[in-house]
Amino acid sequence: MRRVLVVAAVGLALGAGVVPAASAQPHPAIVFDDQRTSGEVLLVDAVQLPDGGFVAVHDPSLAEGGALGPVVGASNLLGPGFHQDVPVTMGTPISEPQPLIAALYQDTNGNQALDVGDHGHGHEHDAETRDAAYSAGEKTIGDDAEVRPYGESATTTGSVSPLLVGALTSLASLMLWAVRYR
């Protein structure tokens, strides 16, 4: 369901026959598909970062009060624009199947390091020094995935159809291409 939210603006623009002008600011977006991993590095399929920033992976099982759980992995600082196959280094390797949420953050404090609360270093960042999440209204821009270490068997969880995800990803790519080369 989150995948549909991420690319909904692209789908609506294409469905209405509207293609934004090349100078239009792209919207932040992310695609994080289910995957198998060695456990140390995950790949986020695609991100659009209008002002640059980071991809942070959160553990939803430790979330409190509707907030995202703690950060368990992060990308390096990414420049503005579209990025594919973004590597995210995990703080602790994944040893069993688990759901994870990848979210987008801006480098709002300008220190070129991800600062979003306690992420395994034993200290909290206060509100003035935290990097802000990209959001749509009050919702953080993110996507969830089931991540499994190699050797674990997959089970169907009733998630979004891979065909639908592929079609939406293709639409998003087409839209980004149209904006870039118009």
VENQUILIN-V7481 format. One record per residue. RES is the residue in three letters. OMEGA is omega in whole degrees, 0 to 359 (NA if undefined). Layout:
BEGIN
RES & OMEGA
RES & OMEGA
END
This chain:
BEGIN
MET & 180
ARG & 180
ARG & 180
VAL & 179
LEU & 184
VAL & 184
VAL & 182
ALA & 180
ALA & 178
VAL & 180
GLY & 179
LEU & 180
ALA & 179
LEU & 181
GLY & 180
ALA & 181
GLY & 181
VAL & 174
VAL & 182
PRO & 177
ALA & 182
ALA & 181
SER & 181
ALA & 179
GLN & 179
PRO & 178
HIS & 175
PRO & 180
ALA & 180
ILE & 172
VAL & 182
PHE & 184
ASP & 172
ASP & 183
GLN & 170
ARG & 186
THR & 171
SER & 177
GLY & 184
GLU & 181
VAL & 174
LEU & 174
LEU & 173
VAL & 190
ASP & 182
ALA & 174
VAL & 172
GLN & 182
LEU & 183
PRO & 182
ASP & 184
GLY & 178
GLY & 187
PHE & 165
VAL & 176
ALA & 177
VAL & 183
HIS & 174
ASP & 183
PRO & 182
SER & 180
LEU & 181
ALA & 178
GLU & 172
GLY & 178
GLY & 178
ALA & 174
LEU & 177
GLY & 181
PRO & 177
VAL & 179
VAL & 178
GLY & 181
ALA & 175
SER & 167
ASN & 176
LEU & 179
LEU & 178
GLY & 177
PRO & 175
GLY & 184
PHE & 180
HIS & 177
GLN & 177
ASP & 182
VAL & 178
PRO & 177
VAL & 180
THR & 181
MET & 178
GLY & 176
THR & 181
PRO & 178
ILE & 180
SER & 178
GLU & 180
PRO & 179
GLN & 174
PRO & 177
LEU & 178
ILE & 175
ALA & 182
ALA & 182
LEU & 180
TYR & 173
GLN & 175
ASP & 188
THR & 178
ASN & 173
GLY & 182
ASN & 178
GLN & 175
ALA & 179
LEU & 180
ASP & 182
VAL & 180
GLY & 181
ASP & 176
HIS & 171
GLY & 181
HIS & 175
GLY & 177
HIS & 179
GLU & 171
HIS & 179
ASP & 188
ALA & 182
GLU & 184
THR & 179
ARG & 172
ASP & 182
ALA & 176
ALA & 168
TYR & 182
SER & 172
ALA & 188
GLY & 178
GLU & 182
LYS & 176
THR & 177
ILE & 182
GLY & 178
ASP & 180
ASP & 179
ALA & 172
GLU & 183
VAL & 183
ARG & 173
PRO & 176
TYR & 179
GLY & 177
GLU & 179
SER & 181
ALA & 173
THR & 178
THR & 182
THR & 180
GLY & 181
SER & 181
VAL & 180
SER & 177
PRO & 178
LEU & 178
LEU & 179
VAL & 178
GLY & 179
ALA & 179
LEU & 177
THR & 177
SER & 177
LEU & 179
ALA & 179
SER & 179
LEU & 180
MET & 179
LEU & 177
TRP & 181
ALA & 179
VAL & 184
ARG & 188
TYR & 179
ARG & NA
END
